[in-house]
């Protein structure tokens, strides 16, 4: 793909950061990743567009200088707790709601933004809510392809589905153009391979999957088995304790990181 120019006149390649930051851990061997090289490559990640602070405020997306310090600190604290659970290692995390309208996309996006605060790390958010994808709308994007397109074609270039979000060091994989039978996509061996490869090849990238409510579809439960952790978003005052207990009980307890109240 030829280089383009951004608003400042600097050249960039739309898929510069979609190439592998480093060889996979399988190729290098355990512990052989050069952290210095990774951090230099992260700093060079191109941002063809940048959301302004006003854009972020309007979308209720956190950023380091946000005047909403309470919201920023809540997600920073959540990030810290997840890092404690993971021992500081990168991970894959499923975020799902206890009911429709719980705000799981809002929570997933802001948590990903919190991880991207760290200039030595990156975050990738994947829209796995194939029935009602919303992350591209929240980020004011019009993607041409996404996850289902990649999973549907064995020779599809992953670079075509990784999009800059306008937030430094945060990338989006949108849902994609094909959305029939979501569970079939998620139970495929290609989905398992995809998640393993993305995590191994980006050792300083935190990967967050936004899914449909766990009470509505089996998608979140299926994806949790492929990921390291899961987190439940509970809408304040909108569901009964029994519903919350049922939703939390649907997770593998060994992977359940906890629930957060939204509202």
N, C-alpha and C positions, 0 to 999 in steps of 0.2 A: 504494500500500500504506500503510495507516495506521501511525502511529508506535506503537511498543511501549515498554515500560519494562524496563530491565535491573535487576539485583539491587540497584543503588544507588539506583534510583528515577528515574534520568535517562532521558529519552526518546531513542529512536533509531529510525531507519528501517532496516529490514533490508538495503535495497539502496542506502543512501546513496552508497557508494563505487563502485557499479556504473555510475553515470552517468559520462560522460566527464569526466576531470579537466581537460582542455583540448581545444580543437578539434584536429583532426588536423593534422599538419605540411603536408598537402596544402592545407588550408584557410588556414593561417597563412603558409605560405612558410617556406623553410629558415631556421633560426636565430631565428625570431620567438617562440618559446615563452618565457613569463615565468616564470623559475625561482622567483621569490619567491612567485608565486601558487600554483604547484604545491606548494612546500614547505608553505605554509599549509594547503592542502587535504589533504595527506598527514597533517599533524598532527591534523586534525579527523576522520580516518577512524574510524568507530565500531567498537567492539569489544563486541558484545552479550554475549560471554562471554570469560573469560580462563582459560587453563590455568594452574594453579598451578605453582610450581617443582617440587613433588613429582610432579605430573602429567607434567611434561616429563622429569624424571629417570627416571620409570617407563617412559616411551616412548623413552628415549635420544634426545631432541631437545635440541639445544644452546640455550642462552640466555646472555646476557652474564655473569650471575653464577654460571653453572654451576660446581660444584666439580670437574668433569672438565675441567681446563684443557687437557690434552693433546688431547682431542677437539675442544674449542672452537678451539684454535689450528690444528689441522689443517684445519678447514673455513674458518677465517679466511684461512689461507695460500692455500688453493685459490681462495677468492674473489678474493684479491689478484692471483693469477696470471691468472685469467680476465679481470679488469679490465685488466691489462697487455696481454693479447692483443687486447682490444676497444678499446683506447685510451680506456678510461673510459666508453664509451658503453653504453647498455643493449643487451641481446641476447636472442635465443632460443637455448636450449641443450637438446639431446636427451641424456638420461642413460639408458644401457642396460647390461645385464649381459653378461658373456662367457659366462654359463651360467645355468641355473635356480638360484635361491637365492644369487645373487652379492651381493644387498643393494643393488640399484640404487635401490629406493624409499627405503631408509634414507639413502643418500648424497644423493639428489635432495632429500629433505625437509630434511635438515640444511644443505645448500648454500643452499636457498631461505631457511631461517631465518637463515643468516649474512648474506645480503644484506639481510634485514629488520632486522638490528641497526642499520643506519644510519637515523636518524630522518628523513632527507631523501629516503629511497628506499623503494620497496615491492617485494615479490616476489609472483609468481603462479606456483603450481605446478599443472600440468595432468596428470591421470591418464590417460595414453594406453595403459595396459596394459589393454585391454578384455577380455582373456581372464581375467586374475586381478587385478582392481583391488584395491589395498590401502591407499591413502593415507587414505581416509575412515575405515577401521578404525584406523589408526595414530593418527589425530586424534580418535577417539571421536565420530564424526559419523554421522548417518543421512540423507544427502541424498536428496531426492525426485527430482531430475533432474540431468543433467550434459551432458557434451560431445556425446554421440551424439544426445541429444534436441534440442540446438541445431542440430546439423548436419542433422538429419532434417527439420526444419521451417523453412522460409524466413522465417517471421514470428515465430519464437521469440525472446523477449526475453532478451538476454544476462544481464540482471540476475538471472534465475531460476537461473542456473547458477554464479554467483560467490558463494562462501561464506566468511564469516569463519572462521578456523581456531582462534581462541583465542590466537593468537600475534600481537602487534602488527605491523601493516603486512604481514602475510602472508595471502594469499587462496588458496583452492583451487577449481579446477574439477574435479569428480569425473568418473568415466568415463561415467556415464549409464546409462539403463535398457535401451538396446538395444545388444547386444554381438555381433551376428552379423556376419560378414565385416568385421572391423576394417579391413583394407586398403582396402576400398571407401570407407570414411569418410575415410581419410587421403589417398587419391588424388583426392578430390573438389575441385572448384574452390572450394567453400564453405569447406573447411578452409584452403586457401591464403589466401583473403580474410580469414578469421577471424584467422589468425596475423598477417597484415600489419596489420590494423586494431587489434588489441590492442597491438601494439608501437608503432605510430605514435601512437596516442591516449593512451598512458601512457608518456611519454618518460623517466620516472624509475622505471620498473618493469622488473625482471628476470624473464624468463619461462623456466621450467624444465619440460620435458616428461619425465615418467617413462614408460618404455616397456617392453614385454616384451623378453626377452633377444634380442640380435641373432642369436644362433645358432639360435633357435627359430622366428622369424617374420621376414618382410620389413619389419615395421612401422617399426623404428628406421631402416632405410636410407631408406625412403620419407619419413619425417619429417625426416631430416637434410637432404634436398634442399630442404625448406621452411624450414629454420632456419639460424641463423648458424654454430653450432658443435655438436660432438658430443663426448661423453665416455664412456669405457668403464670399468665397474666390474668388477674381477677378484677373485674369491673366493680368499683366500690358501690355497695348498696344495691346491686342489680341481680345478684344471684344468692341463693340460699346456701347455708353451710353444707347441706347435703349435696348440692351440685358441686361445690368446691371439693368436697371430700371424694366424690365420684371421679371428678376430673383428675385430681392428684393421684388417685389410686390406679389410674389407667397407665401411669408411667412405670417403667422399670425402676424400682426404688434405688438401685445402685447408681443410676444415672440422673436421678431427680435432684437438681440443684436448689429447688425451692420455688416459692410463689411470691409475686409482688402484687400489691394493690394499686390499681390505676384509677385515679379520679379524685 
